Amino acid sequence: MICGQTRVPGVSVSQVARRYDVNANLVFAWLRDPRFADADASDVARFLPIEIVAEGKVPLAAPAPDNCIEIELAGGHRMRISGSYDPESLARLIRGLSV
């Protein structure tokens, strides 16, 4: 993940090293290591479009409309996804919000 982020255009190794509180020389060593040669920018976090809406007066037991998923996360956060979505992106988003 760290090595992949250094390959994003406009991002320097020192910026990535500071972000993860590691020495830039260590990141350079990882970049020379063949085990990390295939690391690319696909490991970089991606942003998904979201819309934050005020909590309505709808009772919790209200049925969800067709083609809609409602997910309640630990901590009381709730996500409502309607329309088409990428399951992998949704799983990454849920993992990120559950941290």
C-alpha positions as CSV (number, residue, x, y, z in Angstrom):
1,M,0.0,0.0,0.0
2,I,2.8,2.5,0.9
3,C,4.8,1.6,-2.2
4,G,1.7,2.0,-4.4
5,Q,1.0,5.4,-3.0
6,T,4.5,6.6,-4.1
7,R,3.6,5.9,-7.7
8,V,0.6,8.3,-7.8
9,P,1.5,11.3,-10.0
10,G,2.4,14.4,-8.0
11,V,3.0,12.5,-4.7
12,S,6.6,12.3,-3.4
13,V,8.2,9.5,-1.4
14,S,8.8,11.9,1.5
15,Q,5.1,12.8,1.6
16,V,4.1,9.2,1.9
17,A,6.7,8.5,4.5
18,R,5.5,11.4,6.6
19,R,1.9,10.2,6.3
20,Y,2.9,6.8,7.8
21,D,5.5,8.1,10.1
22,V,8.4,6.1,8.6
23,N,11.8,7.1,7.3
24,A,11.8,8.0,3.6
25,N,15.0,5.9,3.2
26,L,13.0,2.8,4.4
27,V,10.3,3.5,1.7
28,F,13.1,3.8,-0.9
29,A,14.4,0.4,0.2
30,W,11.0,-1.1,-0.1
31,L,10.7,0.3,-3.6
32,R,13.9,-1.5,-4.6
33,D,12.7,-4.7,-3.0
34,P,11.4,-7.1,-5.7
35,R,8.6,-8.3,-3.4
36,F,7.0,-4.9,-3.8
37,A,7.7,-4.4,-7.6
38,D,4.1,-5.2,-8.5
39,A,2.7,-2.7,-6.0
40,D,0.7,0.0,-7.9
41,A,-1.6,2.8,-7.2
42,S,-4.6,0.4,-7.1
43,D,-3.9,0.0,-3.4
44,V,-4.6,3.7,-2.9
45,A,-7.9,4.6,-1.2
46,R,-10.6,5.7,-3.5
47,F,-13.5,8.1,-2.7
48,L,-17.1,7.1,-3.4
49,P,-19.8,9.7,-3.8
50,I,-22.0,9.9,-0.8
51,E,-24.9,12.1,0.3
52,I,-25.5,13.0,3.9
53,V,-29.1,13.6,4.8
54,A,-30.8,14.7,7.9
55,E,-32.3,11.9,10.0
56,G,-36.0,11.7,9.0
57,K,-39.0,10.8,11.1
58,V,-39.3,7.5,9.3
59,P,-39.8,4.6,11.8
60,L,-36.9,2.1,11.8
61,A,-39.3,-0.8,10.8
62,A,-40.2,1.0,7.5
63,P,-39.7,-1.3,4.5
64,A,-36.8,-0.4,2.3
65,P,-37.7,0.5,-1.3
66,D,-36.8,-1.9,-4.1
67,N,-33.1,-1.9,-5.1
68,C,-32.1,-0.3,-1.8
69,I,-29.7,-1.6,0.9
70,E,-29.6,-0.2,4.4
71,I,-26.6,-1.1,6.6
72,E,-26.4,-0.2,10.2
73,L,-22.7,-0.1,11.5
74,A,-21.4,-0.3,15.0
75,G,-21.5,3.0,16.6
76,G,-25.0,3.8,15.3
77,H,-23.9,4.9,11.8
78,R,-26.3,3.9,9.1
79,M,-25.7,3.7,5.3
80,R,-28.4,3.5,2.7
81,I,-27.4,2.5,-0.8
82,S,-29.8,2.8,-3.7
83,G,-29.3,2.0,-7.3
84,S,-26.4,0.1,-8.7
85,Y,-23.1,-0.2,-6.8
86,D,-19.8,-1.9,-6.9
87,P,-19.7,-4.6,-4.2
88,E,-15.9,-4.4,-3.8
89,S,-16.0,-0.7,-3.3
90,L,-18.9,-1.0,-0.9
91,A,-17.0,-3.6,1.2
92,R,-13.9,-1.4,1.3
93,L,-16.0,1.6,2.4
94,I,-17.6,-0.5,5.2
95,R,-14.2,-1.8,6.3
96,G,-12.9,1.8,6.4
97,L,-15.9,3.1,8.4
98,S,-15.7,0.2,10.9
99,V,-12.1,1.1,11.9
